[in-house]
Amino acid sequence: MVAVGNLGSNSRADATPRREGISSSGPVGRRVLEGSLRVIAEETPQVRPMIGPPDIEPTVSIVIPAKNEARNLPHVFAKLPENCEVILVNGNSTDDTVSVARRLRPDLIVIGQTREGKGNALACGFAAATGDFVVMMDADGSNDPAEIPRFVTALKEGADFAKGSRFVAGGGSQDISLVRRFGNFWLNRIVNLLYGTRYTDLCYGYNAFRRECLDAMMLDATEIEGSERRTMLWGDGFEVETLMNVRIAKAGLRVTEVPSFETARHFGASNLNAFSDGLRVLRTIRAERKGSARRTVVDSAWAEQETGASWGLLSTEGEEAG
């Protein structure tokens, strides 16, 4: 696993002013020393310790958006962990997706969408999730549930967001086309350049995060009064992964990339369109760049709870943009 977004590990050496020849005795020396200490305090990134009590395991919710995936679900559900909350978000399926899922997992939670699109499905699933950690994965069998412990371990070791990647050591793909690989590469480059990140797989949908990250993602699952069910808002489509990644970066949260191997879907065809969805991703990057500055989302949660009392605390305090 590779840490790509730890914004709080810089050395203090560069932030320490030079004070040769200045004595701390006398009023002038004391003022200079006090000013120097304030500079150190202000310029040194604030790193929080690893969060979570050692004797309590975090609860995990798995969110799976699905639309007409009845034939693929047996391949997914057979490997899901037993001690997890599993939420299936049904995207108005016309096949037996829901009945097959309930037969495979009797304790399954099934919910619907408020609008159209994968992004809205994930937002609805996240809103329903109750776990300390939330895992998001596809229903087509391309994501291996056996990799879930990797993501959970990354979060337990201090990451706020565990980002699946097909392009780090140990990862790979049998499914990505040359066109999609090319587009993903350049979209990665753009985001890394604009936001100072080191993502290697921007558009991959197999990720996990501490539930408090939802405050940074700001995904809207609410039903819009007066709108038709087929309405899609910004972030409701396949651009959702990019939107999440960019907002996590803007919030200054700690990201760890986790190697993941993507297999080809077993049955059916993907709803993703490389050209139109690629344009939505590009517009998302541009819109988020023009939007709000980096924001800190962890202060209130940190103030309300003590370190080590819960798995639901973010591990790194982001820097606010000036």
Stockholm file with secondary structure:
# STOCKHOLM 1.0

chainA/1-322         MVAVGNLGSNSRADATPRREGISSSGPVGRRVLEGSLRVIAEETPQVRPMIGPPDIEPTVSIVIPAKNEARNLPHVFAKLPENCEVILVNGNSTDDTVSVARRLRPDLIVIGQTREGKGNALACGFAAATGDFVVMMDADGSNDPAEIPRFVTALKEGADFAKGSRFVAGGGSQDISLVRRFGNFWLNRIVNLLYGTRYTDLCYGYNAFRRECLDAMMLDATEIEGSERRTMLWGDGFEVETLMNVRIAKAGLRVTEVPSFETARHFGASNLNAFSDGLRVLRTIRAERKGSARRTVVDSAWAEQETGASWGLLSTEGEEAG
#=GR chainA/1-322 SS CEECCCTTCCCSGGGSCCCTTCCSSHHHHHHHHHHHHHHHHHHSCCBCCCCSCTTSCCCEEEEEEESSCTTTHHHHHTTSCSSSEEEEEECSCSSSHHHHHHHHCTTCEEEECSSSSHHHHHHHHHHHCCSSEEEECCSSSCSCGGGHHHHHHHHHTTCSEEEEESSSTTCEESSCCHHHHHHHHHHHHHHHHHHCCCCSCTTCCCEEEEGGGHHHHCCCCSCCTTCCTTCCCTTSSTTHHHHHHHHHHHTTCCEEEEECEECCCSSSCCCCCHHHHHHHHHHHHHHHHHSCCCCCCCHHHHHHSCTTSCSCSCSBCCCCCC
#=GC SS_cons         CEECCCTTCCCSGGGSCCCTTCCSSHHHHHHHHHHHHHHHHHHSCCBCCCCSCTTSCCCEEEEEEESSCTTTHHHHHTTSCSSSEEEEEECSCSSSHHHHHHHHCTTCEEEECSSSSHHHHHHHHHHHCCSSEEEECCSSSCSCGGGHHHHHHHHHTTCSEEEEESSSTTCEESSCCHHHHHHHHHHHHHHHHHHCCCCSCTTCCCEEEEGGGHHHHCCCCSCCTTCCTTCCCTTSSTTHHHHHHHHHHHTTCCEEEEECEECCCSSSCCCCCHHHHHHHHHHHHHHHHHSCCCCCCCHHHHHHSCTTSCSCSCSBCCCCCC
//
